[in-house]
Amino acid sequence: MTASFELRGVGQARAGRTVLQDIDVTIPRHLITVLCGPSGGGKTSLLRLLNRLDDPVRGDILFDGTPIVEYAVTDLRRRVALVFQTPVMFSGTVSDNLAVAAELAGVQDRRFDEQASQVMLLAELEPSLLKRPGGELSAGQKQRVNLARALMTSPDVLLLDEPTSALDPETSRALMKTIGSLSEVRRLTIAVATHRVSEARDYAHHALVLRDGRVVDSGDSERILSGLPDPDATSP
Amino acid sequence: MQTLDILEQPLLDLTWMDLTVAVGLVLIAIGVSGWHRTGLARSFAVGAIRTVLQLTLVGYLLVYIFAIDRWYLVVAALLLMLVAASKAAVDRQDSKPAGLFGITGAALLLGSGLTLIYVSVMVVHVDPWYNPRYLIPLFGMILGNAMNAAALAADRLKGEMETRHAEIEAYLALGANSVRAAREPVRRALRASMIPTVNSLMVVGIVSLPGMMTGQIIAGSDPLVAIRYQIVVMFMLGSAVALAAVIVVLGYRRTFFTPAEQFRPTDA
């Protein structure tokens, strides 16, 4: 199992408060790693370090064996795509949103339509949605558009921060199924932060459990996730 | 002819007694403020006193500068005006990050300075080049408008950057640099700062007769000469406002990002 990311002694603080400490983990290549644990445990903070939206206050992060700071940050972010918890739609249509990513990735105009169709398919979106204004979409559709937009840059890694937090259970399951298939279809390394353990069980290969800014367990997802309670599970 | 008689009449001088009578106008404003408890009565009074003191001081300074006729005194006066305008523009901001005074000063220096040089050399042909009778009033007008535009641009940029926090980070996360990520906030801040000048260009002469022109007419200038000066003034304000606003916005935008293209609105 080769590592896509290695974190060594990583610590992070925000507004004077420690949000991550002594993080020594790897995120394996071409597999789905789930970051789970209670809210406020540090999952989002960790994901933000991986594409350098933030930098750690201590420790080192390696991507493909090279310190992350040695990559040009804009190139790194095109290779390591981050999809936020709350989907962000740029002004205009779905196609306009994809065009922003295409422009940043240097996709030639003549290839745009083909690439847009591909990512819409991967994100399991109807092609007819391309002309729809982004503001008119449902929460689930917006999240899929954010996913499709991230895929336009042909990333090697996909980071997803609580992608299903605003979705109903059925929509959540459908989105997680899509994410699960991406790992195989596109050979992506995927890291998903979620507190909904049940969603991750069917798709994750590897798991990290974060609590109070520390990794309290890591390894095979089947072992780890089977022992974790699902905070969203309802009583019979 | 009656028209020529009017143009040849000498300027009516105002005595300090006349000014005392004019205080009645301020008392009206103070009265209205007090009547509706706007809390501005005291500010009006203090403002009126400051107006008298500051303009009197400026008047005597100008008499001195005109009499001495030295280029370095004129330049010193212009620089003093620039520093005061920069401070005033920064003081209007809710937050004052390190570097904003420098950015604003540079914006006003370049925006107002380049405009003044263009107008005084290429348009009015001021002679000698430092003639305070032209440079100081022209610079004052340019600077006042550029200062307002700079303050408005900085304030609007900060508001837009904070409101669009998520959008900006979404652009950054896709691999955009800070210039691309902040394109929309920059555009909106520039629009907001330049719209008042555009509006003035649209309505000048219809809704109001501007101060430069009215001052010249009262002083006895031919209205056809006065309007030419006013046209020059309106054009130079457009230039100064645009230059000052764009320099402030582009400079201030940089303070919102780290060298690693990370968004830090609370630091700005």
HADDOCK unambig.tbl for C-alpha pairs under 7 A between the chains (distance, minus, plus):
assign (segid A and resid 53 and name CA) (segid B and resid 262 and name CA) 5.45 0.50 0.50
assign (segid A and resid 54 and name CA) (segid B and resid 262 and name CA) 6.54 0.50 0.50
assign (segid A and resid 73 and name CA) (segid B and resid 260 and name CA) 6.48 0.50 0.50
assign (segid A and resid 74 and name CA) (segid B and resid 175 and name CA) 4.32 0.50 0.50
assign (segid A and resid 74 and name CA) (segid B and resid 176 and name CA) 6.18 0.50 0.50
assign (segid A and resid 74 and name CA) (segid B and resid 177 and name CA) 6.47 0.50 0.50
assign (segid A and resid 75 and name CA) (segid B and resid 175 and name CA) 6.35 0.50 0.50
assign (segid A and resid 77 and name CA) (segid B and resid 173 and name CA) 5.73 0.50 0.50
assign (segid A and resid 77 and name CA) (segid B and resid 174 and name CA) 5.91 0.50 0.50
assign (segid A and resid 77 and name CA) (segid B and resid 175 and name CA) 4.76 0.50 0.50
assign (segid A and resid 78 and name CA) (segid B and resid 174 and name CA) 5.67 0.50 0.50
assign (segid A and resid 78 and name CA) (segid B and resid 175 and name CA) 5.00 0.50 0.50
assign (segid A and resid 81 and name CA) (segid B and resid 173 and name CA) 6.46 0.50 0.50
assign (segid A and resid 81 and name CA) (segid B and resid 174 and name CA) 6.38 0.50 0.50
assign (segid A and resid 82 and name CA) (segid B and resid 173 and name CA) 5.96 0.50 0.50
assign (segid A and resid 88 and name CA) (segid B and resid 166 and name CA) 6.83 0.50 0.50
assign (segid A and resid 88 and name CA) (segid B and resid 167 and name CA) 6.15 0.50 0.50
assign (segid A and resid 88 and name CA) (segid B and resid 170 and name CA) 6.76 0.50 0.50
assign (segid A and resid 101 and name CA) (segid B and resid 174 and name CA) 6.41 0.50 0.50
assign (segid A and resid 104 and name CA) (segid B and resid 175 and name CA) 6.52 0.50 0.50
assign (segid A and resid 104 and name CA) (segid B and resid 176 and name CA) 6.31 0.50 0.50
assign (segid A and resid 150 and name CA) (segid B and resid 174 and name CA) 6.62 0.50 0.50
